[in-house]
Amino acid sequence: MLEATLRVARSGETGDPPEPAPSVLRPFLRFRRLPAAALDAARRALDDDVFRARVLASFDDEELDEPARLLLERPTGWADRLVELEAELDARAAADAVAREEQKASRRLARTEAALAARQVEVDELRAQLTDERAERRGLEQRLAASDDELERLTAERARALQSLQEANQKLARRAEQVRDLTTRLEEAQRAAPGGSGQPGTGPGALGAEGASGAGPSAAAGPSGAVPLVDEPPGGSASVAAVEETRTGPASAVEGAGPTSIPSSPGIELGAVGEAVAAASTAAAALARALEDAAAALRSAEATTAGAGEPRSTVETPAPVGVAPVAPGQVRVRPRRRPVRLTLGHVDDTVGAAEHLARQPGMTLLVDGYNVSKSGWPDLELGLQRRRLVDAVEAFGARTGVEAVVVFDGADRELTAAASRTRSVRVVFSPAGVEADDVVLELVDQLPVSRPVTVVSSDRRVRDGARERGANVLASDAFLGALRH
């Protein structure tokens, strides 16, 4: 309607004869884009009956809707009817707006329901995963309990094996003493026999060489086929007494005789005695080799246990008694531990160094307990200091993955056992009369040299001892800084 009104006004201005446009429309005749004020001007222009008739004549009957026809023809009651139509149009527009909002809300609801369904699927999957993880955790806990039981069994077996090894070493010592006694007596008998000292192959050197090189089966078995070794200590053996009687003869026969005199007797068989002593030496050497093999197996088991995260026991494997572990002229060189090198940017005894060392693969942290706790919590009693330190070390281990052993002075066995069962940190109390410093250094010696070790202490003796053993050292204040980092 607005455009038609302006079109009629413009055509009248340019017509022949010209028909002037209403004055209210003239300011808008040259506008290409009409402002909102043009609509009000067009309505006032239509109040002119002549101009309104010209506008009505420009339309066909089919082109006019009811509001336009009412505005141009203006029948009786047209104003009220126009108001009604405007109200209907407003109501229809409002209904359309409501319908559009309902459609939008329906689409939003559909999207929300789809998202909710997707989230419900995710929740179901997470619940299933949680159920599986709980089952896996229960399985791991059962395996851990079984591993603890197996570790206790292996520890008991190892203790029994060490006890058996010690008993075998004692038996070997007794047998070695018997061999030495028999050798000495044989040498005396050979020197006392007529011409015995000058015969080649019968002196002590020849006998020792034969025993060291390993006699053949016939020599090891002796003339009767049995090895003449007994478990009784020297002086309590029937075989030793028989040798003594063979060497010296009856007691009544040697009374008043000189130190080198010996009566000839058909019972003296020096060759048989020599073969028996050689067989005893061979058997002692074989037992020594078997004991060394057993000790090596135990050390291998200790290394395996230590590699799984537990420091080795403080019980040392005894070396075989009376048998040289290496050949004459050779020196057994023990491998030396090498400390971990700090990378560029890390300085000794700093928080950064503590973090770097703790994250090294296989690192074991040996903490001088009270040396650290008394620096960190000096106002607390010792029990609270221990608890604070162990809790902090446990959190540090969970963050870095390092395995830690905290050593305190004291001999509280019950507290040690309880801590070992309930914490990932191993807590050790030194035995009565032994300082924690010594236990820390002993643990460094017991761990395999291939495994990196860091000792946490500000005690000079502990630090110097740890450095001598190839371990890294960390001051207590730096370690406390890392715990609180």
C-alpha positions in Angstrom: 0.0 0.0 0.0 2.8 2.5 0.9 4.6 1.8 -2.4 1.4 2.1 -4.4 0.6 5.4 -2.8 4.1 6.8 -3.6 3.9 5.4 -7.1 0.6 7.3 -7.8 2.1 10.5 -6.3 5.1 10.3 -8.5 3.1 9.5 -11.7 0.9 12.5 -11.0 3.8 14.9 -10.7 5.1 13.8 -14.2 1.7 13.4 -15.9 0.1 15.6 -18.6 -1.5 17.5 -17.3 0.4 17.2 -14.0 -1.5 16.3 -10.8 0.4 17.6 -7.8 1.1 15.1 -5.0 0.0 15.8 -1.4 2.4 18.0 0.4 3.1 15.4 3.1 4.4 13.0 0.5 6.6 15.3 -1.5 9.7 15.0 0.8 9.7 11.2 0.1 9.1 11.1 -3.6 12.9 11.0 -4.5 13.8 8.4 -1.8 14.8 4.9 -3.0 14.7 3.4 0.5 11.7 4.8 2.4 12.1 5.5 6.1 9.5 4.6 8.7 8.1 8.1 8.7 6.9 7.6 5.1 4.3 5.2 6.2 2.6 7.8 8.5 2.9 10.4 5.7 1.1 8.0 3.3 -1.7 7.4 5.8 -2.3 11.2 6.1 -2.1 11.6 2.4 -5.0 9.1 1.9 -7.2 11.4 4.0 -7.4 13.5 0.8 -10.5 12.1 -1.0 -9.3 13.0 -4.5 -5.8 11.5 -4.0 -7.4 8.4 -2.4 -9.6 7.9 -5.4 -6.6 8.1 -7.7 -4.8 5.4 -5.6 -7.9 3.2 -5.6 -8.2 3.5 -9.3 -4.6 2.3 -9.7 -5.6 -1.2 -8.3 -7.7 -4.0 -9.8 -10.3 -5.5 -7.6 -8.3 -8.8 -7.3 -5.2 -7.0 -6.1 -6.8 -5.5 -2.9 -7.1 -7.4 0.3 -9.7 -6.4 2.9 -7.6 -4.0 5.0 -6.4 -2.1 1.8 -10.0 -1.9 0.5 -11.3 -0.6 3.8 -8.5 2.0 3.9 -9.2 3.2 0.3 -13.0 2.9 0.1 -13.7 3.8 3.7 -17.3 2.5 4.0 -19.3 3.0 7.1 -17.6 1.5 10.2 -14.4 0.9 8.2 -12.2 2.2 11.1 -13.7 -0.3 13.6 -13.4 -3.1 11.1 -9.8 -2.1 10.4 -9.0 -2.3 14.1 -10.5 -5.7 14.3 -8.4 -6.9 11.3 -5.3 -5.5 12.9 -6.2 -7.3 16.1 -6.7 -10.5 14.2 -3.4 -10.0 12.4 -1.6 -9.4 15.7 -3.2 -12.6 17.2 -2.3 -14.6 14.1 1.2 -13.3 14.3 1.4 -14.1 17.9 0.1 -17.6 17.3 2.7 -18.0 14.5 5.4 -16.9 16.9 4.2 -19.3 19.5 4.1 -22.1 16.9 7.7 -21.2 15.9 8.8 -21.2 19.5 7.2 -24.6 20.0 8.9 -26.0 17.0 12.2 -24.7 18.2 11.6 -26.1 21.7 10.6 -29.5 20.1 13.9 -29.5 18.2 15.9 -28.6 21.3 14.1 -31.3 23.3 14.8 -33.9 20.6 18.5 -32.9 20.6 18.6 -33.0 24.4 17.0 -36.5 24.5 19.5 -37.7 21.9 22.4 -36.3 23.9 20.9 -37.9 27.1 20.6 -41.3 25.4 24.3 -41.0 24.2 25.3 -40.1 27.8 23.3 -43.0 29.1 25.2 -45.3 26.8 28.5 -43.8 28.0 27.4 -44.2 31.6 26.5 -47.9 31.0 29.9 -48.5 29.4 31.7 -46.8 32.2 29.8 -48.9 34.8 30.8 -52.0 32.9 34.4 -50.9 32.8 34.2 -50.1 36.5 32.9 -53.6 37.2 35.7 -55.1 35.2 38.3 -53.0 36.9 37.0 -53.9 40.3 37.1 -57.6 39.4 40.6 -57.1 38.1 41.6 -55.3 41.3 40.2 -58.2 43.4 42.2 -60.6 41.2 45.4 -58.5 41.7 44.8 -58.3 45.4 44.5 -62.1 45.5 47.6 -62.5 43.5 49.4 -60.0 45.7 48.4 -62.0 48.8 49.5 -65.2 47.1 52.8 -63.5 46.2 53.2 -62.4 49.8 52.6 -66.0 51.0 55.1 -67.3 48.4 57.6 -64.7 49.4 57.3 -65.7 53.1 57.7 -69.4 52.1 60.7 -68.6 49.9 62.2 -66.5 52.7 61.8 -69.4 55.2 63.3 -71.9 52.7 66.2 -69.5 52.1 66.8 -69.3 55.9 66.7 -73.1 56.1 69.1 -73.3 53.2 71.5 -70.9 54.8 71.3 -72.9 58.0 72.1 -76.1 56.1 74.9 -74.3 54.3 76.4 -73.2 57.6 76.1 -76.7 59.0 77.8 -78.1 55.9 80.6 -75.5 56.3 81.1 -76.6 59.8 81.1 -80.3 58.7 83.6 -79.3 56.0 85.8 -77.5 58.5 85.8 -80.7 60.7 86.7 -82.8 57.7 89.4 -80.4 56.5 90.9 -80.6 60.0 90.8 -84.4 59.8 92.6 -84.3 56.4 95.3 -82.0 57.8 95.7 -84.3 60.8 95.9 -87.4 58.7 98.4 -85.7 56.3 100.6 -84.7 59.3 100.5 -88.2 60.7 101.3 -89.7 57.4 104.3 -87.5 56.9 105.6 -88.4 60.3 105.1 -92.1 59.5 106.9 -91.7 56.2 109.8 -89.9 57.8 110.0 -92.5 60.6 109.9 -95.5 58.1 113.3 -96.8 56.9 114.1 -94.9 53.6 110.6 -93.3 53.6 111.9 -89.7 53.5 113.9 -90.2 50.4 111.4 -92.0 48.1 109.9 -89.8 45.4 106.2 -89.3 45.3 105.6 -90.1 49.0 106.4 -86.7 50.6 103.8 -84.2 51.7 104.2 -82.2 48.6 103.4 -85.1 46.4 100.3 -86.0 48.4 99.1 -82.4 48.4 99.5 -82.1 44.7 97.6 -85.3 44.1 94.7 -84.1 46.3 94.6 -80.7 44.7 94.6 -82.0 41.1 91.8 -84.4 41.8 92.6 -88.1 42.1 91.1 -90.7 39.8 88.3 -93.0 40.8 90.5 -95.7 42.1 92.4 -93.3 44.3 89.3 -91.6 45.6 87.7 -94.9 46.5 90.8 -96.3 48.2 91.7 -99.9 48.4 88.4 -101.0 49.8 86.2 -98.8 47.5 84.9 -96.5 50.3 86.0 -92.9 51.1 87.4 -92.8 54.6 85.7 -89.6 55.9 83.6 -89.4 59.0 81.5 -86.7 60.7 83.0 -87.0 64.1 85.6 -84.3 65.2 89.3 -85.2 65.3 90.1 -87.6 68.1 86.6 -89.2 68.1 86.9 -91.2 64.9 87.6 -94.9 64.8 89.4 -94.5 61.5 91.7 -91.9 63.0 92.4 -94.2 65.9 93.2 -97.0 63.5 95.7 -94.8 61.6 97.3 -93.7 64.8 97.7 -97.4 65.9 99.0 -98.3 62.5 101.6 -95.5 62.6 102.9 -96.1 66.1 102.1 -99.7 66.9 100.9 -100.9 70.2 101.6 -98.6 73.1 103.8 -101.2 74.8 106.0 -101.6 71.7 107.0 -97.9 71.6 107.9 -97.4 75.2 111.4 -96.2 75.5 111.9 -95.9 71.7 113.4 -92.8 70.1 111.5 -90.2 68.2 112.3 -91.7 64.8 112.2 -95.4 65.6 109.3 -97.5 64.5 109.1 -101.2 64.7 108.3 -103.1 61.5 104.9 -104.6 61.6 102.9 -106.4 58.9 99.9 -104.1 59.8 101.5 -100.9 58.4 100.2 -100.1 54.9 101.5 -96.6 54.2 100.2 -96.7 50.6 96.7 -97.4 51.7 96.9 -94.6 54.3 98.1 -92.2 51.6 95.3 -93.2 49.2 92.8 -92.7 52.0 94.1 -89.2 52.8 94.2 -88.3 49.1 90.6 -89.5 48.8 89.6 -87.4 51.8 91.2 -84.3 50.1 89.4 -85.0 46.9 86.1 -85.4 48.7 86.7 -82.1 50.6 87.4 -80.3 47.4 84.2 -81.7 45.8 82.2 -80.7 48.9 83.7 -77.2 48.7 82.7 -76.9 45.1 79.2 -78.0 45.9 79.0 -75.5 48.7 80.1 -72.7 46.4 77.5 -73.7 43.8 74.8 -73.6 46.6 76.1 -70.2 47.7 76.0 -68.9 44.1 72.4 -70.2 43.8 71.4 -68.4 47.0 73.0 -65.2 45.8 71.2 -65.5 42.5 67.9 -65.9 44.4 68.8 -62.9 46.6 69.4 -60.8 43.5 66.1 -61.9 42.0 64.3 -61.0 45.2 66.1 -57.6 45.5 65.2 -56.9 41.8 61.5 -57.4 42.6 61.7 -54.5 45.1 62.9 -55.9 48.4 66.4 -55.3 49.8 68.3 -58.5 50.6 68.4 -60.0 54.0 71.1 -59.0 56.5 72.3 -62.6 56.8 75.5 -63.1 54.9 76.2 -66.3 53.0 79.1 -67.9 54.7 82.2 -68.8 52.6 83.4 -72.4 52.7 85.9 -73.0 55.5 89.2 -74.6 54.8 89.0 -74.3 51.0 90.5 -71.5 48.9 87.7 -69.9 46.8 90.1 -69.0 43.9 93.2 -70.5 42.4 96.6 -69.6 43.9 97.9 -66.3 42.5 94.5 -65.1 41.4 92.5 -62.3 43.0 88.7 -62.2 43.0 87.6 -58.7 41.9 84.1 -57.6 43.0 82.2 -55.4 40.7 81.8 -51.8 41.9 78.6 -49.8 41.9 78.6 -46.6 39.8 76.5 -43.6 40.9 73.9 -42.1 38.6 75.2 -39.0 36.8 73.1 -35.9 37.1 72.0 -34.4 33.8 72.7 -30.8 32.8 70.8 -28.3 35.0 70.7 -30.5 38.1 72.9 -29.8 41.1 73.7 -32.1 44.0 71.6 -31.8 47.2 68.8 -29.9 45.5 65.1 -30.6 45.0 65.7 -31.0 41.3 68.4 -33.6 41.9 66.0 -35.5 44.3 63.3 -35.6 41.7 65.8 -36.7 39.0 67.3 -39.5 41.0 63.9 -40.8 42.2 62.7 -41.2 38.7 65.7 -43.3 37.5 64.7 -46.9 36.5 65.2 -49.4 39.3 66.3 -46.7 41.9 66.2 -47.7 45.5 66.0 -44.9 48.1 67.6 -45.6 51.5 66.4 -42.9 54.0 68.2 -42.2 57.3 64.9 -41.9 59.2 65.5 -39.7 62.2 68.2 -37.6 60.4 65.4 -36.5 58.1 62.4 -36.4 60.4 64.3 -34.4 63.1 65.1 -31.8 60.4 61.5 -31.7 59.1 59.4 -31.9 62.3 61.7 -31.2 65.2 58.9 -30.2 67.6 57.0 -33.5 67.3 57.6 -36.6 69.3 59.5 -39.4 67.7 56.4 -41.5 67.0 54.7 -38.6 65.1 57.9 -37.9 63.3 58.1 -41.4 62.0 54.5 -41.3 60.9 54.9 -38.0 59.1 58.0 -39.1 57.3 56.7 -42.5 56.2 53.5 -40.9 54.9 55.4 -38.3 53.0 57.8 -40.9 51.5 54.9 -43.1 50.5 53.3 -40.2 48.7 56.6 -39.3 47.1 57.0 -42.9 45.9 53.5 -43.0 44.5 54.4 -39.8 42.5 57.8 -40.8 41.3 57.7 -44.6 41.3 60.8 -45.0 43.4 61.1 -47.8 45.9 62.1 -46.6 49.4 63.4 -48.1 52.6 63.3 -45.9 55.8 65.7 -46.9 58.5 65.1 -45.8 62.2 67.1 -46.5 65.3 65.4 -49.0 67.6 64.3 -52.6 67.7 60.5 -52.4 67.6 59.8 -55.6 65.7 56.0 -55.3 66.0 56.0 -51.9 64.5 58.4 -53.0 61.7 56.1 -55.9 60.8 53.0 -53.8 60.8 54.5 -51.1 58.6 55.8 -53.7 56.2 52.4 -55.2 55.8 50.4 -52.0 55.4 52.6 -49.7 53.5 54.5 -49.7 50.2 57.4 -48.1 51.9 59.6 -50.6 53.8 60.4 -49.5 57.3 63.4 -51.0 59.1 64.4 -50.6 62.7 68.0 -51.3 63.7 68.7 -54.1 66.2 69.5 -53.3 69.7 73.1 -51.9 70.0 73.3 -51.2 66.2 72.9 -47.7 64.8 70.7 -46.9 61.9 73.7 -45.5 60.0 75.3 -48.9 60.0 72.1 -50.6 58.8 71.8 -48.1 55.9 75.4 -48.8 54.7 74.8 -52.5 55.1 71.8 -52.3 52.9 73.9 -50.5 50.3 76.3 -53.4 50.4 73.5 -56.0 50.1 71.8 -54.5 47.1 73.1 -55.7 43.7 75.8 -53.4 42.3 73.8 -53.2 39.0 71.0 -51.4 40.9 71.2 -47.6 41.5 71.0 -46.5 45.1 70.5 -43.1 46.7 71.2 -42.6 50.4 69.3 -39.7 52.0 71.2 -38.3 55.0 73.1 -35.2 56.2 75.3 -37.3 58.5 78.8 -37.1 57.2 79.8 -40.6 58.1 76.8 -42.0 56.2 77.4 -39.8 53.2 81.1 -40.7 53.0 80.3 -44.4 53.4 77.6 -44.3 50.7 80.0 -42.5 48.3 82.7 -45.1 48.9 80.1 -47.8 47.9 79.2 -46.0 44.7 75.8 -44.7 45.8 74.3 -41.3 45.2 73.8 -39.1 48.3 71.1 -36.5 49.0 71.0 -34.1 51.9 68.0 -34.3 54.2 66.8 -30.7 53.6 66.8 -31.3 49.8 64.8 -34.5 50.2 62.3 -32.7 52.5 61.9 -30.0 49.8 61.1 -32.7 47.3 58.6 -34.3 49.7 56.8 -31.0 50.0 57.1 -30.0 46.4 
